[in-house]
Amino acid sequence: MGKYLTKAGTLLVAVFSCFITFAQTSVTITGHIQNSQTKERIPAVSVSLKGSGAGTTTDDKGNFKLTTTRQPPFVLVFTSVGFESKEVTVTGTSEINVDLTPGSILGTEVVVSASRVQESILASPVSIEKLNATAIRQIAAPTFYDALPSLKGVETSVQSLTFRGVTTRGFNANGNTRFNQFIDGMDNQAPGLNFSVANIVGPSDLDVATVELLPGASSALYGAGGMNGTLLVTSKSPFEYQGLSVKLQGGVNHVGKKQQSSLGFIPDLSARYAKAFGKFAFKLSVSWLQADDWQANDSTNFNRLMLKTKPGFNHTADPGYDGVNVYGDEINTTFGPTGGALNGVTVSRTGYKEADLVDYRTKNFKGTAAIHYRLTDNTEAILQGNYGSGTTVYTGSDRYSLRNFNIGQYKLEVRGKRFYVRVYTTQERSGEAYNATALGTLLNEAYNPSAKYDNAGNVIGGWFAEYAFVYNTARAGGASDAQAHASARAYADRDRLQPGSAPFNTTKNTITSNYIGFGAGRNGAKFNDKTNLYQYEGMYDFTDHIKVLELQVGGSFRHYSLGSNGTIFADSAGRIGTDEIGGFLQVGKKLVNDRIHLIGSIRYDKNENFDGRATPRIAAVFTVAPQHNIRLSYQTGYRNPTNQDQWIDLPIRANTRLIGGLPAIINDKYHLNTNKGYTQESLAKYQTTGNPADLQQYTFGKFKPETVDAYEIGYKGLIANRLLIDAYYYYDRYKDFLSYLVLIQPGSAGLANPNIFATYVNNPNKVTTQGAALGLDYLMDNWAVSGNFSYNDITKDEGLANSFNSPKYRYNLGLSNRNVYKNIGFNVTYRWQDAFLWNSSFATGNVAAFGTVDAQVSYKLPAVKTIIKLGGSNITNHYYQTSFGNPKVGAVYYLSLTFDEMIK
């Protein structure tokens, strides 16, 4: 780590050495700001010098004072939550009095993520969605992150109350590794677990300034990983948003006792304080949430080898029953052949329900501390730390109880009008996280091993032997098949650890305290992840220096340090280090009196384990009429196999491992190149026909990154300043698509006792998708009506399973008014999505169509700077599921009290 800190220090010294302060005559501008309608003075208005980082805010009487070394003429920009921004040209030192108009005008939003420079959302060269601080305050959801599915084309996978995966344009997954998420410029992906950790370490609603979402490929500007979208969350600057904010929110869930007998209470508390002193400013933000989580309780019978459901919901219906959210019953044995012991029937162990194994006492603490210093009018230095910890449940190849999981992100950044240099690190710690499937299996083995062996390796007893003996004895005594199975299971389970009992709790605590593994000195379910990421990056915009075109360049260096002590990765011998480099160039040019805007970008990325890839983007915006633009784009996306895709080596059952796709694991460790595995499909066929010729071995090719060619045409226009229309169509073509593959490798006894491996490979066949979306927003006075419709479809899906996991159709409808009567406002949103098939490494099954209503009513008390909000998500309490194998989601009803010094 020391050499990377040295690099960071050297880089920062070089940056600071670039700034030389020249003594200039200072200019002081004073004035006041008022509401154009009520003529009341407005406090906490941001006053900034356009084109620089200089600025201030108004005091509690609406007065401001700004001192700068820049000489008039220059432009001041006045912005405040709930008011339209305004620019005023300053030509002298006279007092300036400004009227701000309440409300906002559609299409006037400024975005930065589409091109890495400020531009109108109407003129963006690619599709983009945005939430600002005003919209976040009015959302009909407990948090801004819960409101993301209301945006056009956004899909989510809810794994627990605080863990929601986000993506766009299909291929939804629990981890969503094809979707980038950045918090204040820092990659929010957990470097070891390889998924964006929802908003566990992100800002609270009180500290979110903007949320910008780019659907589709965005690797040309944001690097490897942005295959299906990029989300950028920007927190509030302490210069622009000052004062104290406090939010006290309480809620209830588990209404109607559909998952648990008692009503769940959700305290959600947050606070933020920011203050500026001339060139210096700081902020502190904290939040705490605690709740009884949603419970995954699907008892559907699942064939994990073939990844499909089968009849029966318990062992009475199927002696080999394996419930989706029941763990420990994955271990089974087939007694055969037909006519022999148990007549060829497959029998599984008796499992434990998820509610008996995972920690549903969800909690989440988040904290942010930042120091900002304005080196010059144009340059600001930022030292910032984000920390999040808590307990939640996540779905990967199994259900993981992330108990006391924590992650920290710490950065030092210098940014100016046309550049930034950023150094940050992400520190991931698994805490007391454990695997629920491993726990269930080891609980069974603790009271009665599946098989007992003598010194020669012969089976001399155990659970399955006892089961077979009692079954055959009962059958010989005249019992029916069902009666014999019931007697056999009752006897084999006679010493079973009962959930909630003292022996069960003691054994459970022992297993979850030991590191994951089956035998060989490890007999536990706990992870030991201490993985770190170090990132160094910068960008410079040469547009001010090159008048004939727009030019931006940037580069980055990233180092992963994987450390799981062999509990997740193949790192038993020590940490695994991996380096990545990348750089981009973007050129833009406006033609025909700015009616045509052409933009070209290209990025190159190289991971040391793979060949480098270039990802170009070409886009054009045509202004066909004022406030009416047509956009065309060709983009490429690029994704390296994640650290887990490369290096994971995780036992998920006694004879089953999830392994990475690198040759060091596939060939060197598990010899799948010489002792090749059979595919699931061929084994299923062989089990039906008995013909050995039906068994097909899998031959591994070169493991490499996946890419996508993405084409889009779109239109965005504003009619009469009231109706905003946004529509697009896209077509995506994937190459070397990373797919999930299960192989059955003959063991010492051949296929009678095989080794089962789940791994990641490139699909040699074509995968193509297409889709379209339409969004309409109508604004009249304080009334806002919105609606959006999305269509996604996979048009070619050959060969390996690709987990498109997307409803073909989905839509959202909304109606709101910020002040319908005497400071009373409301917001209602209806969301609907079609049924679809969910396919993942954990479970495969159908997800039913559902519609849900979110609503809130608010009352603003300007005199005490407070807003009271009463609301609910899924207010009809119709339980729905976003992804198979995950919990069903019921209603959350909440009441919040928000005090904010910036409320007018």
N, C-alpha and C positions, 0 to 999 in steps of 0.2 A: 504494500500500500504506500510505502514511503516514497517510491520513485514517482508515483502518480501525484502525490501531494507536492513533490518538488516541481513536477511539470506545471501543476496548477499555479504555484507561486511564481515560477518564471514567466508564465503567460500573463499573470496579473500585473507583475512589475512592468512588463513590456507595454501593457495597455495603459497603465497610469503614466508611464513616461511620455506617452503621446500627448498629454494635456499640459499646456503651458498657459498660465494665467497672465493676461496683459491688463494693466491698469487702464480703465476707461472711465469716462464720466458716467455716473449712474443717473437714470431717469426714474422718477417715482410717479405712478399713476394712481389716482384715488377716484372713488365714486360709490354709488349705491345701486342696488338692484331691487326691482319690485315686480309684483304680479300685475300683468297688463290688464287683467279684468278687475281685480279687487283693490289694486294699488297698495297692497300690503307689502312690506319689505320681506325679502326672502333670505333666510340665513343658509349657511353651508352650501352656497353656490360655488362651483369650481370655476376659477378664473385662470386661464392658461394663455401663455404667449404662443401663438401658432408657429409651428415649425421649430419649437424648442421644448425643453423640459421645464422651463420656468413657469411658476404659477403660484396661486394662493387661493383662499376661500373667503367668503364673506362671513362677518361675525353675526351675532344673534340679532343685530339690527339691520342686517343687509348691507353693511358697509365693507369695502375692501380697500387694500393698499398693496400695490405691486411695485417692486423695485427691480430694475433690469439695467444691464450695461448696453443693451441694444438701443439704438437711436431711432426715433420716429422717422418715417411712418412704419408701423407694424400693425398686426391684427391680433386682437384679443378674442378668445373663444370662451363663451359663458355656457356652462352646462349644469343641469340639476335634474335629479330624479323627478319625473312627473311633469317636466317642462321641455318645450322644444329648445334645442341648442340655438345659439345666436352668435354671429361674428360681427365685431365692430372694428373698423379701421381707426387707429389712433394717429393723429397728425401732430399733436402737441401735448402739453402737460395739463390741459384744462380738466376739471372734474368731469367724469363720465357717468351718466345716469342711464340705466338700461332697463327696458321692460321685457320680461320673459312671458311667453304665451303658454298657458297650461296645455297639457296633452301632447300628442305626437302626430306626425304625418306619416302615413304609410310610405314605404320605399325610401325614406331618408336615412335609414340605418347605415352606418359606416362599418365595414368589416375589414379584417386584415388577413384572415387565414387563407383565403382563396389564392392570393398572390404574394403574401408576406409583406404587402404594403397596404396603406389605407386606400379604400375605394368604396364607392357607393354599392350597396347590395344589389341595386338594379343593374349595375354594370359589371358584376362579377363574371369571370369567364367560365365558371363551373357552378354547379348547384351548391347552394349553401343555405343553412338554417341558422337562426340566431335567436337567443333569449337575452334581454338586457335586465338590469336590476329592477326596473319597473315591472316587467313581465313576470319576473321571478317572485316579486312580492304579491302578485295577483293570481298565481297558479292555483289550480284546484287539485292540489296534491300535498302530502305531508312535507316533501322536500322537492327541490328543483330536479334532482336526479330521478325521482319517481315520475316527474312530468315529461321526461324525454320521449316516451312512447307516443305522446300526442303530436310530436313533430312528424312531418311528412316523411314516410319511408323508413322510420326507425323501428327496429325490432328489439325485443329484450327477452332474456331468459332469467326468470326469478328463481334463485336457488334458496333464498332465505329472505328474511325481512330487510336485512341490510346489504344483501349481495344480489345485485342485478347486473347481468351482462348486457352490453349494448352493441348493436351492429346495424348495418344497412345492406340492402341488396342481396339478401339471402345468405346461406351458409352460416346461419345463426348457430352458436355453440355456447356451452356453459362458460368456457374460457375466452372465446372470441379473440383468438390470437391474430386474426386478420384485420383487426380494428385497432387503430392507434388512439390513445388517450393521453393528452398532455395537460398538466396543471402548472400554470405559470411557466410554461416552456419545458417543464420536466416530464419525461416519459413516466406515466403512471403505472406502467407494467411492473408487476412483481418479478424481479430478475430470475428468481428460482422457480416459482410456481407458474410464471409465464402467462399471466392473465392480468388485465387491468383490474385493480382491486376495487371496482365500483367507485364509491365515494368514501371508502373507509379512511383514506388519508387525504382526501380533498377538502376544500373549504366548505364551511357551513353556508346556509343560505344568506346569512347576514354579511358574508364576506365575498360573495360572488358578484363581480361586475358584469361580465358577459360570458355567454356560452355560445360557441360557434361550432357547427357541425358540417363537415364536408362528406356527403354520401359518395361512395365509390372510391376508385383508386386515387391515391395522393402521394405515391412514393417519390415522384419527381421533386417535391419540395420537402417532404418530411421523412424520407428514408424508408428502409426496409420495414415492412409490417403493415403499411397503409394499403392493403389490398381492397378492402371493402368499406373503408371510411376512416375519418379522423375527427376526434372530438377535442376541442381546445377550450379549456376553462381558465378564465383570467380572474384573479381575485382583485379586490378593491385596493387602489393606491391610498396610502395614508395621507398623501398630499391632497387628493381630490375628495376623499370620503373621511371626514374627521368626526371626532366625538365618540360618544358612548352609544352602543346598541345592545339591547338585551331581548332575547326571545324565550318566553316560557310556554312550552307546549305540552299538553297532556292528551293522551289518547287511549282508546280501548280497541282490542281486537279479540278474536276467538268468540265473536258474538254468535249465540245460538248453539254453542257447545258441539259444533260439528267436528272439531279436532281434539278439544280437551274440555273437561267439565267446567272449568272456571274461566271467568272473564279475564283477559289479559290487559294489564295497565301499562302504558308506554309513556314514561317521562322523557322528554326531549328538550334539553336546556342548552342554550348557547348565548355567548356574549362576545362583543368585539369592542375594542377601544383603540382609537388612532389619534395622533396628535402631530402637528407640524410646527417646527420652530425655525422659521427662516428657511435655510437650505437643508435642515435636518428634519426627518419625520420617522415615526415608528408606529407599529401596530401590534396588538396582541389579540388573538381570536381563539376561543375554546368552545367545545361543545361536548355534550354527554347524552347518550341515548341508552335506554335499557328496555327490554321487552321480552315477552314470551313469544318465541319464534313460531312461524308456520311449521307444520309438521308433515313430513313426507310419509304417507301411510298407504301407499299403493300395494295391495296384496296380489296383484296380477302375477300369474305363473309365467316365468321367463326362462327360456333356454339360452343361457349365456354363451354357449359354444356356437350356436347358430344365430345368435342375436335376434330372436323373435319370440313372441309370446306363444303360450300353449294353453290348453284347457286346464281348468282347475284353479281353486283359490286356497287350497290347504292340502295337508298330507292325506286326508281322507279321500279326496278326489284323485290325488296323484302321489304315490309314495315317494316319487322323485321331485316333489314340489320345491320350487325355488322362487320365493317372492321377490318382487322388484325392490321393495324397501324392507326386506327381511334379510338378515345377514348371519352367516354361519351355515345356512342351508345350501350354499354353493358347493359344499363338499359332498360328493355322492359316489356310489359304487354300483356297477351293474353286475348282478348275480346271474350267471348263465352257465351253459346255454339254455335255450328253451327246453323245458322239461326237467332241468336240473334244479339246483338250489334257487329258490324264489322265482323259478320259471322264467329267468331272463329279465326280471324286472329291475329297473334302476331305482335305488333308494337313496335319499339324501338325509343328512343330519337335520335335526330340529333347530331352526334358527331363532334369532331374537329380533323383535321389531326395532325399527330405528329409534323410536321414542325411548327405548330402554338403554340405548347405547350412546347417542350423541348428546351434547350439551345444548339444549334449546334456550338457555338463559342468555339471550343475545344482549350484548353490550358493545358500545363503541365510543371511545374517547378520541377526539381530534383536537390538535393544537397547532397554531401557527404563530410564529414570531418573526418580525421582519424589521430591519433598519434600512431606511432610504436616505441617501445623501446626494444632493445636487452639486456635482463638481463644477459645472458651468450651467448657463441657461439651457444648454442643449444636451447635457450629459448627466446621467444619474447612476450611482452605484447602489446595489441592493445586496444585502446579506439576509438570507431567509432560511428558515427551517420549518418543515411540516412534519408532524408526527401523528400517527394513528395507531391505535391498538384496540383489541376487543375480542369478542367471541362471536362466531357465526358458523354457518355450515355452507360448504362449497361442494359442487359436484364435478368430479373428474372421471377417471376410470372407475372410481368408487365414490361414496359419500364421505367427505372429510369433515371432521369436527375441528374447526380452526379455533381452538381454545387459547385465549391469551396470545393470539397472533399479533405481531406488531411490525410496523414498517416506518422508516424515517427517510425523508428526503431533505437534503441540505444543499443550498446553492450560494454562489457568489457571482454576481452579474454586474457588468457595466454596459449600459445601453444609452444610445444617443438618438438623434433625429434619424440617422441613416445607418446605424450599425448596432450590433450587440456582440458581446463576448460573454460566454456563460460556462461556468464550471459547476457541476453538481454530482452528488452521489446518492444512490438509493441503497439503504441498508435493510435487508429483510430478515426477520427472525420468526421462526415457526412457533416459538413459545411451547405450549403443551398440546399442539395439534396432533391428531391421530386419525387413523384409518378405521372407519366403522366396520368394514367387511373383515379386516384382519382381527379386530376386537371380537366380533361375533364368532369367528372361527376358533380363536384361541380360548374363548370362554368354554366352548364345547370340548376342546382338547384337554382343558384343565380338569374337568370332572370325570371324563372318560375318553381316552384317546380313540381316534377312529380305528386304529389298528395297533396291536401290541406284538412285538417280535421277540424271538429268542436270539441267542448269540449267533446263530447260524443265519439269521435273517428270515426265518419262517414265521408266519402269522400264527400266534398262539391265543389270540383273544382280541378284545377291543369292542367298540360300539357296534360296528358292522357285523362282526362275528356273532355277538350276542343276539343281534336282531335276526340274523339268518337262522340261528339255532331255535329261538322261540317261535319264529314264523313256521318253520318246517315241523316243529313239534305240534303246534296248534293245528296245522293242516292235517297232520297224521291223525289227530284226535277228532277230526270231523268238522272243524271250524271252517267257516266260509273264508274266501280270500280276504275280504274286507276285515273280518273279525281277526284273522291271523295277523294282518298288518297292524291293526290297532293294538293287539296284545304285544307284538314284538316291539313296537315303538314305546309303549308304556314301560316295558321292562328295561329296554336300553336307556331310557330317559329317567330311570328311577332315582338317580342321584343328581339330576340336572339342577344347575344353579338357577334359582328362581329370581327374576328381576325384583329388585327392591330389598331382597334379603341381605343379611349381614355377610354371608359367604360370597354372594354375588358381588356386592359392593367392594369387598376386600380384594377379590380376584380381579375385578374390573380395574381398580386403582393400580394394582400391580402391573397389569398388562399395559395400561396407558402410560405408565411411568418408564417402561422398558422400550428401547428402540425397536423399530419394526423389523420383523424377520420371523422365519419359521425354523427353529433349531440353530445349530452352529453358534451357540453363545448368545443368540438373540431370540427372544420369544415375546415380543411386544408389538405394539401398534403405533408407537410414537415416532414422529418425524424429528429430525435434528437439522433444520435448515438455517444456515447462516450465510446466505448468498448476498454478494454486494455488486453494485454496478457503479462505474466511474465514467463520467461523460465530460468531454471538452468540445465546445462548439462555438462557432461565430459566424457572423454574416455582415456584409457591407453592401450598401446601396450606393452605386456610383451615379445615380440619376442627376444629382445636382452638378456633377462635374462633366457629364457627357450630355449635352443638351439635345442631341439628335435622337436619342433613344433612352429607354429605361434599362438599367443593367444592375442585377444583383448577383453576388457570388457568396457562397458559404461553404463551410466544411465542418467535419466532426470526427472525433476519435472516441471510441467506446471500448471499455474493458469490463468483461464479466469475470467475477471470481466466485466460482460455484463451490459451496461447502455444505455438504449434508452428511458427512461421515458415513457414507454408504447407505443412508436410509432412503434417499430419493435417487441420487445419481450414482454412476459407477466411479465414485471418488473415495473408495475405502483407503487408497494409498495416499491420499492428499488432495488438496484443492485442485480444481480444473480451471485454468485460465483461458479465456477466449477473447480475441481482439477483433474489432470491426473499424473500418475507416469509411468515410463517405464525403462527397462534395457535390455541390450543385451550381449551375449557372442558369440564370434566367434573363431573357432579353424581351423587351416589349416596345412596340411602336404604334403611335396613333396616326391615322391617315384620314384624308378627305374631311378636313375640319373636325377631327376627332370623332367622326361617325363610324370609323372602323378602328378597332383596337386588336392588334395581333400580339400574341404572347407565345414565346417558345422557351421551354425549360428542359434541362437534362441533368440527371443525377447519376453518379457512379458510386456503388457500394461494394465493399469487399469484406467478407468474413474469412478468417484464416482457414476455416475448414472447407470452404467452397470457392468456386470460381466467382470472380467479380461480375456484376451485372450493371448495365446502363439502363436507366428508365427515363425515356423522353416524354414530354408533354407538349402538345401543340394546341392552342386555343385561339378562338377569334370571337369578338363581340361586335355585332352590327347594330348600330342605333338606327332603326328604321323610321323612327319618329321620336320626338322628345318623350322621355320616360317609357319608351318601348324598345326592348333589346332582344335580339336573337343571338344565341350563343352556340358555338360548335366546338367540340373538343375531342382530341384523341389523347388518351392518357395510358400510361403503363404502371402497373403495380408489381411489387416485388417483395417476396417474403423469404427470408432465410428460415430453415427449420429452427424452431425455438430450442432453447437449451434443453427442455425436456424431450423434444423430438430427437435431439442428437444424443443426449447423455443419460436419459432416465434408465434406471435399473431397479425396478420396484416390484417386490413380491406382493401380489394382490390376492392370491390364494396359495394353498400348499404346493400345488404343481403348476401354478400360472404366474408369469412375470410380464410386466409391461417394460419393454426395452427400447432404447433409442436406435436410430437407423444408421449410425456411423459404423464403418467396417470394424473398428476396434471392439464393438460390442457384438454386432451381427456375426462376424467371422471369427475374430480372435477369441472371444469369450465363450460364445454359445455355439459356434461351429455350424451355423445354419447354412453355410456355403458348401459344407461337405456332408453333414447329416441333415439333409434338407427337410423342411416341414411341408406337410400337406395343407392345402387350402380347406376352409370350412365347407365350401360347396362340394368339393370332390369327396370329402369324408362323409358328408350327408348322403351323397349318392351311393357310395360304397356300402354304407350301413343298410341301405335299402336293397341293393342288388347283390351284395356279397362278392362282386367282381373286382379283383385287385386292379384291373386295368382302369377302373374309374378313379383311382387315387391319382391326383395330380400334384406334383411337387412344385414349389415356387422358387424361382431363380431370381436372386436380387441383382438389380442393375445399379448404376451409379446413383448415389444419394445426392440430390441437388435441390436448390431453391425452386420455388414455384413462381410463375409470372402470370400476369393477366394483361391483355390488350382491351382497353375500355373505350367505347365510342359513345358519344352523347350529343344530342341536339336538344336545345331548350329555349324557352321563351319566358321573359319576365317583363310585365308591363303594368303601368299604373293608369287607371282611367278616372278622370275627374278628381284626382287626389283622394279617392274614396275606396276604389276597388283595386286590389293588388292581385294579379294573376301570375302564377308560376307553374310552368309545365315542362316536363322533359321525358325523353325516351332514351334508354341506354341498351347497349349490346356489349356483353363481355365474353371474351374468349380466353380460357385458361390453358396453360401449358405446364406440364410437370406437376400437376395438382397433387398436393400432399394428402394422402389418404391413410386411413386406419386399416390394418390388416391383422388377422388372427391366423396363426399357423400352429399345426399340431405336429410336433416332432416325435418320432418313435423314441421311447425310452428304453431302459434295460430289458423290459418285457414287451417291446414293440408297442403297438397301439393299445395294448391292454392297460398300460400305465404310461401314457405319453407325457411329454413336456409341452406345455401350452405357452406360446409366446404371442403377445400383442405388440405390434410395432408400427412404425411409420415408414411409408414408401411413397415413391412418385407413381402416379397413375400414368401409364403409357398411352392412354387413350384421350380423346377429346372431351372437354367439359365446356359447355357454352350456356350462358344465361341471357335473359333479356327482361326488361321491365319498363314501367312508365309510372309517372306520378303527376297529379294535378292538385294545386293548392289555390284556394280562394280566400281572401281576407277583405271584409267590407267594414269600413269605419265611418260612423256618422255621429258627430258630437262625442258622447262618452260610450255609445253603443258600439260593440265589435262583434261581428259574426264571422266565423271561420269554418272552413271545411277542407279536408284533403283526402285524396284517394291514392292508393299505391297498388301496383301490380308487379309481382315478381314471379318468374318461371324459369325452370331449368329446361333448356331445349334439347340438350344432348348430354347424356350421362352414361358413358360407356365404361365397362370394366369395373373397377373397384368402387366401393361405396364412398360417396362424396359428401354426405350429410348436408344437403341443401337446407333442410330444416326451416322452411319459410312458407307461411300461408300464401296462396296465390293472390288473394285479395284482402285488403284491409282499408279501413277509413276511420276518420275522426271528425267529429262535429263539435263546435263550440259556440257559446253565447256568453257575453260578459258585458258589464257596465261598471265602470270605476266609481261612479257617483250617481246611482239611479234616483236617490232621494236623500237629501240632507246627510251627506258623507257615508251613506250606505251603498256598498257595492256588492257584486256577486260574479261568480264565474261557474259555468256548467260545461263539462266536457263529456261527450259520449265516444267510446272507442269500441270498434268491432274488428274481429279478424276471423278468417276462414279456418276450417279444419285442415290439418296436414299431418304427414308422417314425420316423426322425430327419430333421427338415427344418430346414436353416439356410442362411444366406447363403454358407457355405463349401461344403457338400455335403449331399446328401440320399440316404439309403439305409437299409436295414434293420439294426437292432441285434438280435442274437440273444439269446434268454433265457440266463440264467446263474445259477449258484449258487456261493457261495464260503464257505469256512470260515476264520474267524480264531480263534486260540487263544493262550493264554499260561499259563505256570506260574510262580509267584513264591515266593520264600522270604524271610521277614522275619527279620532279626537285630536285635532290639530293643536288645541291649547296645551295638551300634555304630551304631544308628540308620540301618540300611541295608536296602534291599530289592534282591534280585537277581531279574531277570525274564528268562525265555526264552520267546520267542513268535514268531508269524508271522502275516502277513495273507495270505489266499488260499493256505493251506498246501498245498493239493493242486497248486498251480502250474498250474491250468487257466486259460490266458490268456482274459480277457474284455474287452469293450469297453462303455463306458457311453454313448458318443455317436459317431455315424458321422463318420469323418474324423479322429478322435483316436486315440492309440496304444492298443494292447491292453495290459492290465495283468497282470503275472505275480505271482509270490510275492515277499514280502519276509520274510526270516528275521532276527531280531534278538536280541541279548543286551544287557541294560542293567543298570547298577549305579547305584542312587540312594541318595545320602546326604542325609538331611534331619533337622535338629535337632528337628523336630516329630514325628518317628516315635517311637511308644511301643512 
